[in-house]
Amino acid sequence: MFGRDDNNRSPSGPANTLVSRATEIVGDIHFSGELIIEGRIKGNIYAEDDSTSLIRVAEKGAVEGEICVPSAIINGLVQGDVRSAHHIELAAKAVVVGNVYYNLIEMVMGSEVNGNLMHISAGQQDTKRLAVNKKKLPFDSKSLQKD
């Protein structure tokens, strides 16, 4: 009791965060560890590609924005692009309205993607892919910029 301060101990494992069903967050989220979404998020969600971070979107969960994470398990609604550097699982009730960029993908019967599936290798970065796609444009992107 005295001499011990258990409240100031920091957890040694990864952090887990839950966005409950009755919660709505408006704004971008940067996280590490595991993020479980049962509520609604209006904003982009990011985690470092070289981390072990994981996002779970539950059946009643919804995200309106881009998701960029190493690993994802989606069983709810995502309105925006999903980028997964390592592994993505689309469960039976998953609905993605946007493009899915993946290294490894698992899709269960019943999951839905309303967009493109784009494979990326583990070492490939989005900037490299964007540079290649930029070369394919039929017009000069500088001509679109206003002076």
Stockholm file with secondary structure:
# STOCKHOLM 1.0

chainA/1-147         MFGRDDNNRSPSGPANTLVSRATEIVGDIHFSGELIIEGRIKGNIYAEDDSTSLIRVAEKGAVEGEICVPSAIINGLVQGDVRSAHHIELAAKAVVVGNVYYNLIEMVMGSEVNGNLMHISAGQQDTKRLAVNKKKLPFDSKSLQKD
#=GR chainA/1-147 SS CCSCCGGGCCCSSCCEEEECTTCEEESCEECCSEEEESSEEESCEECCTTSCCEEEECTTCEEESCEEEEEEEECSEEESCEEEEEEEEECTTCEEESCEEEEEEEECTTCEECSCEEECCTTCCHHHHHHHHHHTCSSCGGGGSCC
#=GC SS_cons         CCSCCGGGCCCSSCCEEEECTTCEEESCEECCSEEEESSEEESCEECCTTSCCEEEECTTCEEESCEEEEEEEECSEEESCEEEEEEEEECTTCEEESCEEEEEEEECTTCEECSCEEECCTTCCHHHHHHHHHHTCSSCGGGGSCC
//
